Amino acid sequence: MSVNVYKFPLLSSIDRQRFESKIDKSIDDCWHWTAGKNHLGYGQFWMDGKEFASHRVSYYLFNRTNPRNLFVLHRCDVPSCVNPDHLFLGTQKENILDAVEKGRMIPWNTGVRTLKYIHCISCGKEFYQRPKTRRWCSKSCKSRDQMRKHWKSKTTKEMVRKIREEYANGTRQCDLARKYKMKYITMHQICANRNWKDV
């Protein structure tokens, strides 16, 4: 949520009544904003011909403090909440760290590495997921995984296990290549564990 750089105008009693008429306090501890919201779910309130975030207006209205260039953060993690008891001030860094701790953001260059350690779907190696790598730990794992899923691919993990078992029992690679209808180089890479390393 970006900080609105406009200074808050003096709130009249009519503005206060308008603001309070758009709040629903009946659901739970949160005061839910019932009027217009942006694409992130934060309420929007018009005053003096300008648009302000409703939770920032609430903080200003009930705490009698202008947030100025600080962010207004939610303890409850509900974007539409305008309950002043659920709001507190913080810097941009504190806002990002708060989002990371609550699982709303993947930490990226924040110095926090607490989320999204997953296993690569290709090799099984545990890695720290970055937004661009998705489910693979490297580009080679991604291309290898996509190659295996290609509609022309005939090799499966079960087949690789059988080939290596037969090769360990003394069957020659050229005979295995004929049996499984593969190129000799492909068979050599499987037997030498240069391909399908995760099997």
N, C-alpha and C positions, 0 to 999 in steps of 0.2 A: 504494500500500500504506500504510494508516494505521498510525501508531505505536501500539504497545500500551503503555498507560500503567502497566500493572502492573509492580511491581518483580520482578526475577527472584528466585525462591527459591533457597536453597542446593541445588545439584545433588548428589544422592547418587550413589554408584557404580552403583546399580541404574538411576537415571535416565539416566546416561551410557551404560550398556549398552543400555538400551531405545532411546535416541536413535541409537546407532551401528548397531543391528540394522536400522534403517529406511533405511539409506543404501546405494545401489548405486554402487560406484566402478569397475565393470568396463566401462562404455560408452565414456567419454572422460575428459578432464581434470576435467570437472564431477562432483561427487558428487550424484547424483540422489536426491531424496526419494521413497521408494516408498510411504509411508503416505498418510494423508488429506491432501487439498489443498482450497483454497478455489476459488471460481469463476474467479480470475485465475491459478491454477496454483501459488500459493505454498503450501508445505507447512505443515501444522498439527501442533503437538506439545502434548500435555496434560501439565502438571505441577502438582502441588499444587491440583488441582481447577480450574485455569484453562487457557485455550487460548493458546498463543504461536506466533508465526510461526517456522517451523523454521530459516530462515536467520538470524534474530536470536538464537535459542538457540545456533546453531553459532558465531556470532561471539563470544558470551558464553563459551561452553564452551572454545573453542580459543585465543582471544586473551586470555582472562581479563579482559575489559573489558566493563562494563555499558553498552550503547548509550544507556540512559536516554531522553532526549527526541529523540535523533537518529535518522535513518533509516539502515538498513543497505542499501547499494546493491550491485548486481551488476556486476562488470566484464564477465562473460561474457554478460549479458542473458538468462539462463535462469532463470525464476522458481523452478523446483524445485531449483536448485543450492544446496548447503549447504557447498561447499568454502570453508574460511576464507581461502584465498589469493585467491579470486575476490570476496571481500566487502570493502567499505570503508564508513566512516561518512560521512554528509553531511546537510546541512540539507534542509528541504522544497524550497527554491528549487533547490539543487543536484540533488535528485532529479528535479524537473520538467525542468531543463535537460538532465540526462543522458538522460531519456526522449525529449526533443525531438531531441537529437543522434543518437540511435539509431533515430529514425523511428517510435517507438511512440506519439507524441502530436503533434497539430497545435499549434504554438505559438499561444497565445491570451493576450494581455496579459502576456507574459513578457519582452518586449523583444527576442525572437529572431525574426527573419523569414527563416529559412533554408530553409523547406520549403513545399511546396504552391503554387508559382507555376504556374498552369495557364492554358490558353486557354479563353475562354468558348465554349460550343458553339453559341451563337446569333450573336454578332458577331465572334468570333475574337480579341477583345482579351485581352491577357495581364493577369491579375489575381491577387491574393493570396487564396486560397480560405479562407473562413471556414466554420465548421460549418453555419451556417444557409443560406448561399447555394448550396452544392453546386457545380453545374456552370455557373452563370450569373454574370455579373459584376454584375448588378443585377436588380431586380424587373421592370423593363420588358422586359429581355432574356428573362427567364423566361416572362412572360406572352405575349410575341411568339412565342417558340419553341413554347409550348403551343398558341397559336392556329393556328400553321401546321400543327401535327400533328393538328388537330381533324379528325374523320372527315368533316365537311362541306366542309373546305377544298379548293378546286380549283386554287389557284395554286401553282406550283412555281418553283424557281429558274430553270429553263430557260425557262419561260414569261415570267418577268420580264425575262430577258435579251433574248428575242425582242421583247417589247413595247417596251423602251427602244431597241432597235436600229431598229425600225420608226418609233418616234416621232422619233428622231434623223434619219431619212431623209425626214421631212415628213408622215407620216400623222397626221391629227387625232386627238385623244383620244376624241372622241365616236364616231368610226369604229372605233377600237381597242376601245372598250367594247362596241360591238355585235358585233364580230368574236369577242371572247373571252367574251361573255355575262357582263359584269361591270357593276356600278353605275358611273356616271360618276365619283363621288367616289373610289371605290377606284382606278380607272384614273388619275385625276389625282394621287393620292398616290404611285402607283408611278412615274409619269412625272416628277413633281417630286422624286423621291428622298426622299420623306417616310416611305415605307414600304419595307421590304426594303433598308435602307441597306447591309447587308453584301454585297449582290449587285453 
